[in-house]
Structure formats: structure tokens, C-alpha cells
Amino acid sequence: MSTPLYKLKAEFFKTLGHPARIRVLELLSEREYAVAEMLPEVGIEPAHLSQQLAVLRRANLVVSRKAGSTVYYSLTSAHIAELLAVARTILSGVLAGQAELLADLRTDTGAKPPS
């Protein structure tokens, strides 16, 4: 019996559920990166970056290639970059809505302060 699509989607989003992995994918949305180039951009220890890249490789979200002693990573699909762009758009809308709500709360003169 095959796994239902909604469960596969949940596993996919769990894979994305780490800030370092999201940052790596954002970087790779721009271009191919060597591991050494990613380290200062992601801001984690080399061993931790290696672990996060392994998770992304196992999920088939990134691929690596070796040139001499340098390992380069790239996205397996441009759709990953598109997904991150859509997430940014959604979050922008959510945050804009929250900012509007906060502004409304701050300007609401009919509210009485607690006694």
C-alpha cells in the first residue's frame, strides 16, 4: 500500500522545518555554492552544515558535485526556489495583516485601559 500524498507532503515540509536548511535553500536559489562559501552565510559550524546538507540530499532537494577537494551544491529543481518565493509572499501578507491589526489596536480610542 502506498503512502498517501498528504503524508508525503507533511514529511516534505518537516524537511524544510529547520532555519539552517531554509537558509541553504535560499542561497542555492541564487546559484551553485561551495560548502566553504555557505558557512559564513548560514552561520553554523561546519559539522552542523554538513548534517543539514545531508538531510537535504536525502530528501533529493539538493545535489552535490566535487571539483578537486571542493564540494559544490545546487538545487535539484527550480520549483524549490519558487516555493521559497511563494512562502515569502504569504509571510509578507500575514505580517502586513498583523501590522495593520497592531496599528488598529494602538489607535483604538474606544478601548478602556484595564483597571
N, C-alpha and C positions, 0 to 999 in steps of 0.2 A: 504494500500500500504506500502511495507516495505522500510526501509531506504537503499539507495544504499551503497554498500560496501565502496566506496571511501569516503563517508561522515562519515561512522563509523570509518574508518582509520584516517581521519582528527581529529575527536574527541579524538581518542586514543592518537594521537601524541600531541594534546593540553594538555591532562592529563600529559604527560611526559614533558611538556614545562615549568617546574619550577626547578631551580637548587637544591632546598632542596629535592624535590621528586626524582630527579635523584640520589642524594647522598644517600637517604634512600634505593632506589632500589639497588644501588651498594653495600651497606653494607649487605643487605639481600641476595644478590647474593652469599655471602660468607657463611652465616649461619643465624640461627634464632637470633634475638636480642630482648632484653628487651628495653622498651622505655627509661629507665634511662641510658642504655648503649649507645643508639643512640644520646642522647643530646649532649655530648661533640664532637662526631664525625661529627654531622651535623652542629653544631654551631649556632643554633637558639633557641629562647625562647621556653619553654615547651608548651605554648598555641599554638604557631605557628606550632610546630612539630605535635601536636595533630590535627590541621586543615589539615596539609599536609597528615598525615596518614589517615584521614577520606576521603580525596579525593581519595587516592589510594585504600582504602577499597571499596568505592562506585563504582570504576572502576573495581573491582574484580582483582586487581593486587597483593594485599596482604591480608592475613588473620591474625586474632589475636586469641590468646588463653590466658586465665587467669589462673595463678597459685598463689593462695593466693591473695596478693594485687599487684602482678607483672603481667603486660601485656606484652606478647611476640608477635612479628610479624615475619612472614615468607612470602616468595613469594608463589603465587598460582601455578606458573608454572616455570620450569627450562628454558622455552623459553624466559622468561623476561631477565634472566641473559645472554642468548645467544644474544638477541637483543642488550643489552648494549655492549657486546664484539664486535659485528659487527659494532656498531656505533663507537667504539674506533678505530677499524681497518680503517674505512672510514675516520675518522678525522685525523688519523695518515698519511694517504695517501695525504689528502688535505693539511695538514700542511707541509709535506715534499715537496710537489709541490710548495707551497708558499715560502719555504726556498730556494729552487733551483732558483726560479724566483728572489728573493731578492739578492741572490749571483750573478746571472747573471747581474742584474741591477748595482750592486756595482762594478763589474769587466768590465763593458762595457766601453771601452776606446774611442769608436767612438762617444759617446754621447757628445754633446756640452752643457756646463752649460748655464742656461738662462742668458740673458744679461740685 
